[in-house]
């Protein structure tokens, strides 16, 4: 089905022969899913997903507390870069470290958030796992500002890669003007750009059916896909 030839690291032929001879208890064995709550208990990210933010706030019944990417924290501590000012800079950048001058480029490459990774890469990695998953996998897609063309392109690309589940959840970023907690150095002030209200922006962004149709990637010109250029 997948057209994949496994490496010789594991003896797949012998496994198939044993299954053919003895059978298995269950017809389906694997269905990895992003289990958010149970993964957070041990300080991990859910399933195979990239981390959404290097610093986040978790809200529970008893209150709320900050969650820090402990792998990043360890690396910053080892290089003598972690302090209160660094923490505030990461918070000011919404959990991203890409625009913080004091952090080395090698760490920036390692600790990209899911919003900074092309979703084509996420789909490709899911397809690579697919050959070894007999049921399906819950793959979440993260697109900050989705539109009709991007979503159509994404679904067709996942289908062409042979994925059984093209998308579990679509996760987006909240719109401008959402409430944020300011740090000591930064105060975020909500304002309209150039005097344009939210309602006017929304009206200006509405597309006609013809414009929406033009956003869809042509199967004859797959290189023009907005999703692939992310």
N, C-alpha and C positions, 0 to 999 in steps of 0.2 A: 504493500500500500504506500509506504513512504519512500521506497527506493533507496533505502539506507543500508550500507554494508558496515556492520559493527566492526570495531577493531578486534584483534585477537587477545585483548587483555582478559576477557571473560570467555568461558567455554559455552557459547550459546547453543551450539549443535548438541552437546551432551544434555543441556537443559531441555531442549525440545524433545529429545528422545525419551527422557525420563517422564516428561509430561504426557507424551503420547502413550507411554506404557502404563503409568500409574494414575494419570489424571491429576486434577487440582480440586481443592475444596470449593473454591469460588470461581465463577466464570470471569469476573472482573476483579482486579486487585488494586489498581492505582487510580486515584482521582484527587490529585493535590489541589488544595484550596487555600486562599489567603485567610487564615484564622487570626484575626486581629487581636482579640483579647488574650488568647492563650499564648501567643507569641510575645506579647508585651510583658507577661509575667516574668519571663527570663530575660527581658531587655533586648529581644530580637525583633527584626522586622518580619512582616507576614510573608510566609511562603518564599517564593523566589523573587519577590518584588524589590526593586530598588527603594531606598528610603525616601520618604516624601519630604522630610525636613530634618536637618541635623540638630535642631532644637525645636521641641514642640511642647504644647501644653495638653496634658491628659486630664479630662474631667470625669470624676467618679462621684458616687453618692456622698462620700465624706469630704469632698472638696476637689481642688485641682492642684496639680504639681507638674513641674517641668521634666521632660524626658530629653536627655542628651545622647547623641550617638556615641556610645562608649568606646567604639573603635577610634573615632576621630579624637575623642577626648584623650585617649591613651597616646596617640601619635603627637598631638599638640603638647601634652605634658612632657613627653620624651625629648621634644625639641625646645622646651622652655618657652612655649608660645601661649600657654593657657593662663589666663587671668581674667579678672572681672571685665576689663576693657574688651578683651577678645570675645567673651561671652555676649556682651552688649552689641558688638559689631555683628555677630552672627544673628542675633535677634533682630537688629535693624535691617538686615538683609533677608528677612523672612526664612531663616534656616539655611540659607545658601552661603557658601564660602567663596564663590567664584569671583566676587568683586572686592575681596578683602586683600589689600596690598601685602600685608605681613605674612600671608600664608604661602608656602612654596608651591610651585606649579604641579609637582608630583602629587601632592596631597589634594590639590584641586581636581586632578584627573580621577583620583580614586573616589573622592567623596562628592560626586555629582548627585544631585537629587533627581528623583524621577521626572521632574519638570524640565531638567536640563539634559535629558537623554532622549535621543530620537526614538519615537515609538515604533519605528520600523525595526530598530535593533531589538526592542522588547518582543515584537512579533517573531522576528527571526530566531531568537533564543527559545521562544515557546515552541516553534516548529522543530528546532533541534531536539528538544525534550520529547516531542510528540511521538517519535518512533519507539520510545521506551515506556509510554503510558497507554495502557490498554483501554481505559475508559475516556476520560477527558480531564482538562485542567482549567481552573477558574482563572482566566487571564484578565486583569484589570487594565484599562487604557487610561492614561492621564494626558489630557489635552487642555491647556489653559483656557483657550477660547475656541471651542469647536464650532464648525459650521457644516452646512450640508455637503459641500465638496470634500472636505477633509474626512468626514465620517464615511461617506460613500467610498472614497479611495481606500481608507483603512479596512473596511469590511471586505472589499474585493481582494485586497492584497492578502489578508488573512485566509480567505477562501482559497486563493491560488496556492498558498503555502500548505494547504491540506489540513488546516486546523479544524477540529470538530466544534470547538467553542471559539467563535471569533472575538467575543468580548463578554466578560462577566458584568463588570460595572464600568461605566464611563465616569471618570472623576475630573472635575473642572476646578478652576480657581475662583474664589469669590470675586465679585466685581469691585471696582474702585470705590472707595468710600467706606469699606468695612472697618469696623472698630479694631484698632490695634493699641497695645499697651506701650507707651513711649518709654525709652530708657532715659538715663540721666542726660545723655548727650544729644538725644534726638527727640523731637516732638513732632508727631505726624499731624498735619493740619489738613482736614478735608476741605477741598475747594473744587470749583468747576473750572475747567481749562477754557480760556478765551471767552468766558461768559456764556458758554453753551450748557444748557441744563441737561440732566440725564434723559428727560423725555425727548428733547430735540435730538440728542445723540442716537437714541433708540430708533426714532423715526428715520433718521438719515441712514442708518445701517440696514434697514429693511430692504430685502431684495425681491424683485419680481420673479415669477416662475421661470422666465427666460434666463434671468441672471443666475438663478440657482442651478438650472440645467447646465449652464456654461461652466460652472465650477467643477462638475463631475469629470474625472479623468477619462479620456477616451481610451478604450482598449487598444486602439491602433497607435496611441501615443503615450505609453505608460510612463515615459520619462518625465512627463509634465506633471506628475502627481505631486500635489502640495504636501501630502503626508511624507513622501520619500525625500523631500528636500528639507525636512525638519532637521 
